[in-house]
Amino acid sequence: MTSVPGVGEVTSHTLIAELPELGRLDRRRLAALVGVAPINRDSGQMRGRRSIAGGRGEVRKVLYMATLVAIRWNPVLKAHYQGLVERGRPKKVALVACMRRLLGILNAIVRSGTPWQSA
């Protein structure tokens, strides 16, 4: 996991210890388990704003810090973040979307057992 730009020893150790489901679940279930999946607040005709909630707080905290580094040094996440901000998304929303993307990348790396490969 440390082959991914932005993911260090603390992040990889925390994910291994706190998230044993990594590599076994699909990315949507994993995002919900960590607490970075958008939860709707709809009722009848009212459409509320989506937000994240619940999940494993320790994993979310570590993933947040890793994502801050990754949007600066990882070319894939940097392009994803800049594209979302350019399309008008608030920066915090774009950051959470990058957290989900990074979690999906790490999930695929653990599942396949291959290190990060830059495109």
DRENVO-552388 format. One record per residue (C-alpha): residue number from 1; x, y, z. Coordinates in pm, 1 decimal, padded with zeros to 6 digits, always signed. Each point is the difference from the previous one (the first is absolute). Example, Ala and Ser with C-alpha at 12.3 -4.5 7.8 and 13.67 -1.06 7.14 Angstrom:
% residues 2
(site 1, (+01230.0, -00450.0, +00780.0)) (site 2, (+00137.0, +00344.0, -00066.0)) 
//
This chain:
% residues 119
(site 1, (+00000.0, +00000.0, +00000.0)) (site 2, (+00290.4, +00234.9, +00061.6)) (site 3, (+00078.9, -00004.0, -00371.2)) (site 4, (-00293.1, +00240.4, -00052.4)) (site 5, (+00116.7, +00364.2, +00014.8)) (site 6, (-00147.0, +00151.0, +00315.9)) (site 7, (-00030.4, -00323.0, +00196.9)) (site 8, (+00264.1, -00053.7, +00265.2)) (site 9, (+00076.5, -00240.2, +00279.6)) (site 10, (-00258.4, +00141.4, +00242.6)) (site 11, (-00278.4, -00016.5, -00257.4)) (site 12, (+00082.4, -00352.5, -00111.7)) (site 13, (+00036.6, -00130.9, +00356.3)) (site 14, (-00326.5, +00161.5, +00107.8)) (site 15, (-00187.4, -00141.1, -00298.6)) (site 16, (+00136.4, -00348.2, +00062.4)) (site 17, (-00087.6, +00012.4, +00370.2)) (site 18, (-00333.8, +00182.6, -00007.8)) (site 19, (-00138.3, -00115.3, -00335.4)) (site 20, (+00048.7, -00375.9, -00044.3)) (site 21, (-00273.7, +00001.2, -00267.9)) (site 22, (+00232.5, +00188.1, -00237.4)) (site 23, (+00036.9, -00204.9, -00317.4)) (site 24, (-00308.4, -00211.8, +00069.0)) (site 25, (-00287.4, +00245.7, -00046.8)) (site 26, (-00093.8, +00206.6, -00304.4)) (site 27, (+00081.4, +00371.9, +00003.2)) (site 28, (-00354.5, +00115.0, +00080.9)) (site 29, (-00037.0, -00219.9, +00307.1)) (site 30, (+00348.7, +00089.4, +00112.1)) (site 31, (-00075.6, +00373.9, -00031.1)) (site 32, (-00313.6, -00045.9, +00209.8)) (site 33, (+00194.0, -00200.8, +00258.5)) (site 34, (+00262.5, +00272.5, +00034.8)) (site 35, (-00262.7, +00274.4, -00002.0)) (site 36, (+00089.5, +00188.5, -00317.4)) (site 37, (-00303.2, -00104.3, -00204.5)) (site 38, (-00257.1, +00275.1, -00063.9)) (site 39, (-00313.2, -00049.6, +00210.8)) (site 40, (-00317.6, +00163.8, -00127.7)) (site 41, (-00244.3, +00190.0, +00217.7)) (site 42, (-00307.8, -00018.4, -00217.2)) (site 43, (-00357.0, -00002.0, +00121.0)) (site 44, (-00293.9, +00008.6, -00239.3)) (site 45, (+00045.8, +00290.4, -00240.7)) (site 46, (+00284.9, +00151.7, +00200.2)) (site 47, (+00348.3, -00072.3, -00129.1)) (site 48, (+00269.9, +00058.8, +00260.4)) (site 49, (+00369.6, +00048.2, -00037.4)) (site 50, (+00211.3, -00316.4, -00002.8)) (site 51, (+00250.5, -00039.7, +00281.3)) (site 52, (+00227.6, -00262.5, +00146.6)) (site 53, (-00070.5, -00155.7, +00338.0)) (site 54, (+00080.3, -00295.8, +00222.1)) (site 55, (+00263.7, -00253.6, -00078.3)) (site 56, (+00339.5, -00051.4, +00152.5)) (site 57, (+00132.2, +00333.0, +00116.4)) (site 58, (+00363.9, -00096.4, +00041.7)) (site 59, (+00019.4, -00130.3, -00355.7)) (site 60, (-00174.5, +00311.4, -00130.0)) (site 61, (+00244.8, +00230.2, +00182.0)) (site 62, (+00304.1, -00179.0, -00139.4)) (site 63, (-00152.3, -00015.2, -00348.7)) (site 64, (-00069.5, +00374.8, +00015.5)) (site 65, (+00364.7, +00082.5, +00068.4)) (site 66, (+00121.6, -00243.3, -00264.4)) (site 67, (-00237.1, +00157.7, -00252.9)) (site 68, (+00128.7, +00350.1, +00078.3)) (site 69, (+00349.0, -00119.1, -00092.1)) (site 70, (-00124.5, -00204.0, -00296.6)) (site 71, (-00181.7, +00289.6, -00170.5)) (site 72, (+00332.8, +00177.2, -00001.7)) (site 73, (+00232.9, -00282.0, -00109.7)) (site 74, (-00215.3, -00272.6, -00161.1)) (site 75, (-00070.5, +00094.7, -00364.9)) (site 76, (-00325.4, -00200.7, -00017.2)) (site 77, (-00153.5, +00150.2, +00312.7)) (site 78, (+00137.0, +00345.1, -00077.4)) (site 79, (-00177.5, +00002.0, -00338.0)) (site 80, (-00320.4, -00135.4, +00157.0)) (site 81, (+00002.8, +00267.9, +00272.5)) (site 82, (+00075.1, +00286.1, -00239.7)) (site 83, (-00270.3, -00117.0, -00239.4)) (site 84, (-00262.5, -00003.7, +00275.2)) (site 85, (+00100.3, +00345.2, +00125.4)) (site 86, (-00002.5, +00141.7, -00353.7)) (site 87, (-00353.4, -00134.4, -00047.4)) (site 88, (-00112.6, +00198.9, +00301.8)) (site 89, (+00007.3, -00253.3, +00282.7)) (site 90, (+00099.4, +00135.9, +00340.7)) (site 91, (+00354.9, -00093.8, +00094.5)) (site 92, (-00106.1, -00211.4, +00298.1)) (site 93, (-00245.0, -00197.1, -00217.2)) (site 94, (+00274.6, -00055.4, -00257.5)) (site 95, (+00234.3, -00116.2, +00276.0)) (site 96, (-00251.8, -00256.5, +00127.3)) (site 97, (-00050.0, -00124.2, -00357.0)) (site 98, (+00376.9, -00046.2, -00023.9)) (site 99, (-00006.0, -00189.0, +00329.9)) (site 100, (-00248.4, -00243.5, -00154.0)) (site 101, (+00215.7, -00029.3, -00311.2)) (site 102, (+00317.0, -00064.8, +00202.1)) (site 103, (-00182.2, -00262.4, +00204.8)) (site 104, (-00110.8, -00169.2, -00322.9)) (site 105, (+00356.1, +00004.7, -00132.9)) (site 106, (+00134.8, -00151.3, +00321.5)) (site 107, (-00274.5, -00261.8, -00002.1)) (site 108, (+00094.8, -00104.6, -00354.3)) (site 109, (+00370.1, -00011.3, +00089.0)) (site 110, (-00061.2, -00223.2, +00301.4)) (site 111, (-00238.0, -00224.4, -00198.3)) (site 112, (+00239.0, -00047.3, -00291.8)) (site 113, (+00323.8, +00002.8, +00199.0)) (site 114, (+00176.0, +00225.0, -00250.9)) (site 115, (+00169.9, +00330.6, +00087.8)) (site 116, (-00104.9, +00341.8, -00130.7)) (site 117, (+00068.3, +00054.8, -00368.0)) (site 118, (-00004.7, +00353.3, -00132.8)) (site 119, (-00188.1, +00030.7, -00327.6)) 
//
